[in-house]
Each structure stands twice: as C-alpha cells, then as structure tokens.
Amino acid sequence: MEQALPLIFVAVMGLSLLLYVILDGYDLGVGLLLPLANDEEKDTMIASIGPFWDANETWIVMGIGVLLIAFPRAHGIILTELYVPVTLMLLGLILRGVAFDFRVKAGAAKKAMWNTLFFLGSLIASTAQGWMLGSYVTGLNDSVINSVFSVLIAVSLPALYIMLGATWLLIKTDNALFEKAVGWAKRSLLPAAIGLFLVSIATPLVSDVIASRWFQLPNAIGLLPIPLSCILVFALLFFILHKPVAQLRQMNAWLLFAGPVTICLMAAIGLAYSIFPDIIIGRLSIWEAAAHTDSLRFVFYGVAITLPCILAYTVFIYRVFSGKAEALSYD
Amino acid sequence: MEFDPLLLARIQFAVNISFHILFPTISIGLGYFLLFFRIRFTLTGDPTWEFIYAFWVKIFALTFALGVVTGITMSFQFGTNWPGYMEQAGNIAGPLLGYEVLTAFFLEASFLGIMLFGKSRVSNRVHLLATAVVALGTSLSAFWILSLNSWMQTPAGYGYADGVMVAKDWLAVIFNPSFPYRFFHMLIASLLTASFLVAGVSAWRMIKQVDGPATKKVLNTAIIVAAVLVPIQIWVGDLHGLNTLKHQPAKIAAMEGVWETERGAPLTLFGIIDEENKTTHYALKIPKLASLVLTHQWDGEIKGLNEFAGEHPPVAPVFWAFRIMVAMGMLMLAVSWWSCYRLWRYHTLAGFDLKVLSAMTFSGWVAVLAGWYVTEIGRQPWIVYQLIRTEQVVAEHGAGTVLSSLLAYCSMYIFLMISYIGALRYLSDKPAQSLSLLHEYTPATSTEERN
C-alpha cells in the first residue's frame, strides 16, 4: 500500500489534468473562436458550454489539489517556479468566468465588451497554460532554449483547444454555425498538427532525460503507436472534414470530437511516459515528493468513494444537456 | 524604496482572499433562500415565488461565478505564496482541501448547471433536488475550509514524522476546538449577509416600484430571517469569543486592547492604540465590563498583551476590526428589529425604512471582512498557532514580481467589483419577467430537430 499510494495519486492527478485539458479545452476553444462569429451565433456558442464550464474548470482545481495533497513538496516548488504564468492564467480564467455571466446580465450596451473580454480571458488562460506545460516539461529552468520551447507550446496549446472547441460546436450546433464550425475545425488541423509535431521533436532535444527514455530499443517500438495514432487521427479528420457539409450533418459529431480527444489522450500518455517516475523531471521522484502514507490513505478513501460519484453525475449532467444547444434560459 | 517580501506576500494573500470571501459568503446564504423560494412555489403554486426565484437565481449565478474563479486563485496561492506551509503542514492541510474539492466543488459546479439552465429539461422534483444539492454543497465547502482554518487557529490531533507535521487523529484535526464555533458563526454570517442583500435590493425595488407583490413578499421574508438570526449570531459570537479566550488569549488581549493582565478589566469602547508606548490614548472605558463579558465574572482575570511579548498580533488592526464587526452587528440588530416592528404595525414598509434597508445592502460584507481580519490578523505572527511562524514559510519571489502581480490582481478586482455592483444595479431596476427575455435570443434549432 505504501508504495502503491503515490502511484495511485499520480494516476488520479494525471487523469484530472487530462480531463481538464479535454473538458475546459473545448470551452476555452469556443472562447477563442468567439470573435469569428456574429452576435447571434456568439449566444449559441456560449449556450453550448453554459451548463458545463464550471464543472470543467473544477478539474484543474482537482489536479492541483492532488498535487498539493499527495506531493506537497513538488506543489510548492512547481507553483513557486511557475509564479508568472500561473498568475496570468488565473487572471485569464477570472476574466473568462465572469464575462460569461456579465455579458447577459450587465446590460446590452456592455455585451460587446464582455464578449471581447471572454475571448481575451480564454486566450490568456490557454497560452499561459501552454507556457506552464512548457516550463514543466523542461524541468523548470528557464534557459533561452527552454523559453523558446515554452513559447512554442504556448502557441500550440490554443490550437489544440480550438480543435476541441470547433468539433464540440459540431456536436452542439447546426445551420450556418455548424458550417462555420466545420471551417474552423478544418483550419485548426494544420496549426495543431505542426504544433504537436514540433513539440514532439523538441521535447527530447531540450531534455536528455526524456531523450534517453524514448530512444532506446525496444521501448521505442512499443511507443510507436502514440505518434502513429496521432498521425492517423489528423489524417482521418482532414479527410472527413473535407466532405460536403450536408454529409457531415448526418454524422455522429461525437466521433469528430473524439479526434482531438484521442490526440490529448496520446499526448498525455507520451508525457506521462516521459516524466514518470519523476514529479519534477530530473529533480524529484514521486516517491521522494509523496506526502505521509497516513495522509494519502485518508484521502484515498475519499477519492475511492467520491470519484466514481463525480464521474457518474458528470455523465448525468451531459445527458440532461445532450443535443443541440438552445438559448440559455433560466426557465 | 525597499519592500518586505513577507509583508507583500501577506498583502497579496489578504487581497485575494478578502475579495474571494465576499462572493461565497453571499452564495452560501443565498442558496438556502433560493431553495426556500422553490419549495414555497412547489407547495403553494403561487407564481410570485417563481418571479422571486427567477430574479434571484441570476444574482446567485453571477455571485457564484465570481466565487468560483476567485476561489481557483486561492487553490494556487497556497503554493505560490506559502510553499513552506505546505511542506510543513501539507499532510494535514492537503487532505482537508482535497475533501473540499472531492465532496463539494464538483457537486456544486455540476448541479449548478441543472439549477440554472435545466428547468425545462428535468422534472420539478429533480430541479428542486439540484437546488438543494447546490445549497448543501456550498455549506459543505465551507465545512472543510473552515475546518482547515480553525485547525490553523487551534491545532489538534497532530504529531511529527520525518520532521513534518502529520495527522495522528483525523477526527481531532477536523473537529478541532475552535471549529464548531467558527463554522456556525460563518454559516449564520452568510445567511445574514444574504438576508441584508435580499432585503436591501428588494427595498430598492420597492422604491423603484418593480415587481410589486413579489418584491414585497421577498422583502418580508428577508427581514424576518435577519431579525431571527442576528440575536442567534450575537450569542454564537459570544461563545466563539470565549473559545478564543481559552485557546488564543493573545488575540483576545489585542481585540480588547488589554495591555497589562488585570482583574476586573474595563471594556474599552474606543481609543487610539499606541503600540510603541503600549497604551490606549483617549480610551473610553466601561469599568469591569471586559471581565464580565469574557469570564462572566466581575473580577475575572484577563491576560494582557504583556504576557505575549513578541508573540502577539499587531494590536490596532485587530482592535479596530473587532469594533467594526460588533458595531455592524448592532446596526443589523437595530435595523432588522425596527423593520419587523414596522411590518407588524403597518403591514408594509415605506419611505425612510426602505432607504435604510437599501443602504444596508452590503452591511454583511463589512461585518464578515472585519470578523475575518480579527481572526486572521489576530493569529499572527503564526500561520499555525504557536507551531509555525508565517515568516518561516513565505516564498522567495522578487519584490518586483509580487508587486506587479499584486497590482494586476488589484486592478482586476476593482474592475470586477464595479462591474458586479453595476450589474446588480442594472438587474434591480428591471422586473423579473423582462429579465428572462434577456436570454430569449433565437434558438440555434427548433425543438423538433433536437435529438
């Protein structure tokens, strides 16, 4: 149990952060796409994420919470090092979260301003997250080459979020907006693919530890499905999205949304393989950083009971609000 | 100019948590009001309760959103500002925060969706349940965070292993000596804050003659709730104070401005605190009253600040914050009882009464902030009382970094506060019915096409 607990918690943390990237990723993506839509479409786009965004955002609190509970030393070090991007991300998330409500409650005159702030908040938050990921992967030291790498991820992550957001809109909208969303999804493919490709190439270059983990036989062969499935997903999405829109309308759009989700999943697996068993690459392993076993056990019971419940009612909420988005109404 | 990193970190944390607490304080209390409105509608079928709900749920949604986003900031601030705290006490603080996320955050955030937007998609029963879950979720969240805060004030159930703190007895940690008092004091404070907000906004709407009968109904509800709760709050506050005297006498000494230990200590109503010369100038004192209030004996002994040299909080802020909180409480008592009397006598409120209530809209915020300053500044110089000093756990950021992020937070918060009050004003001037029209833009699809 003593050895297993840090493993369990690192898995829970990974799962939470993965869910965060997928779930808040699509609503941040919708925020990033907002300026491209007309006023009426903006309302529908916001309506498509209305009932979900709050719970989506809770997954990052969960992820950071687990880091704090299970690996308090790493929590302190990581958040101290990432002070600037974390602050920016928080300011972005604040702006976006409140713009959501203010845009319909502060009066029609201010709606345009809150729409802009919703976009800006989404942009700041998603680039800051990319920056955080970049610094984290490079072991939290800011040499020039590492900073360039962080900037690279900082611009790639929003592209991935846009892919998630555009395909989410395919599930949630129809008519003209659906057609627009197809266009957005198409255009997001190339930047996201280039971003992912560059990040994959750069990661082993900036980190010897990661390079040694990936480029050794036979592991390298076992890892091949990760990049291959990403290439496959991009190719499939490219092929499908270029079909006539009328044909796309007949499709189950969840399958299209599954595309970027698969990419997130693969990236997460790749990242987990790169980092494990460290919690801070090359500096601190999960065993060294782990909290006291009694504390972990105490929280483990809570996780074991509540996490299935959380997942269950999350599914319930998604079912209640399934189907195309309607105007948000409190009635 | 030289900046003290500890002071900057403390100011930043104080700014963030002060701004944050304003919104949960409202939503914890307002959640129960909304539940009450929904239950009343379900039982009576009276549509005015639906109007009331339709109006207040919007303010709830706005307030809740502000609470969520500023709360996310808090979950990071522990690490960015006080990494040493998490290293030393993380084994205890972490799990308590973890249980808050696991049992409360997801629950609130998920069912809020149904509560706000699901009325046409689920049955009334499920919607009522969702409203109840959100209300309970906010209190559950308060339960865990107040448990942790109370543990920092009155640590219990801990031991040491490998040089850091660990829990020896989780029940003792969670239900530490000051927790029950602080929890109920805060819950009632939330309900009172919400009552005065509801009463204040409704009084404003009465003056503006918006939504006639519905507004009157909700105004009366809020006034009665306040009139019942204020005395209970004063009683609970007294119990809380006695508990503090037992466990944190230095805080009490600062609150009362008692410089030297004495029997039959007088109660200082007002005075100018002079920390350098350890005296209170122009003090207005009532003989023996402090002893009577705190020990319930005329000649009870009150320990003075002289007994805690170097280990007591700064006196003036604690002394003043305490007086502001108490004064606000007395004002709330007077206003709620006066309004109740007028209601009983004339069956409706008008003119001056409404203006007073409207002026009291945010009185709960003032009392809550003042109360938290008493308890938090009153704990200094400790982060965990008598175990870990705040200065030992502060992060080593450059003053420039902290100062610029502090400025960014401050400007953001000022902007948000102006927008929040502005939105409240805007919503208050409109009838609840037309509010729902705000959302009636053309749906993306007709109902038939929906899956």
Interface residues (C-beta under 8 A of the other chain):
Chain A: E40 D43 T44 A47 G50 P51 F52 D54 A55 E57 T58 I60 V61 M62 I64 G65 V66 L68 I69 A70 P72 R73 H75 G76 I77 I78 L79 T80 Y83 V84 V86 T87 L90 L91 L93 I94 L95 R96 G97 V98 F100 D101 F102 V104 K105 A106 G107 T173 D174 N175 L177 A291 H292 D294 S295 F298 V299 G302 V303 T306 L307 I310 Y313 T314 I317 V320 F321 S322 G323 K324 A325 E326 A327 L328 S329 Y330 D331
Chain B: A54 V57 K58 A61 L62 F64 A65 L66 V68 V69 T70 G71 I72 T73 S75 F76 F78 G79 T80 P83 G84 M86 E87 G90 N91 I92 A93 G94 P95 L97 G98 Y99 V101 L102 T103 F105 F106 L107 A109 S110 F111 L112 G113 I114 L116 F117 G118 K119 S120 R121 V122 A161 D162 V164 V166 A167 W170 A395 E396 H397 T401 S405 A408 Y409 M412 L416 S419 G422 A423 Y426 L427 S436 L438 H439 E440 Y441 T442 P443 A444 T445 E449 R450 N451
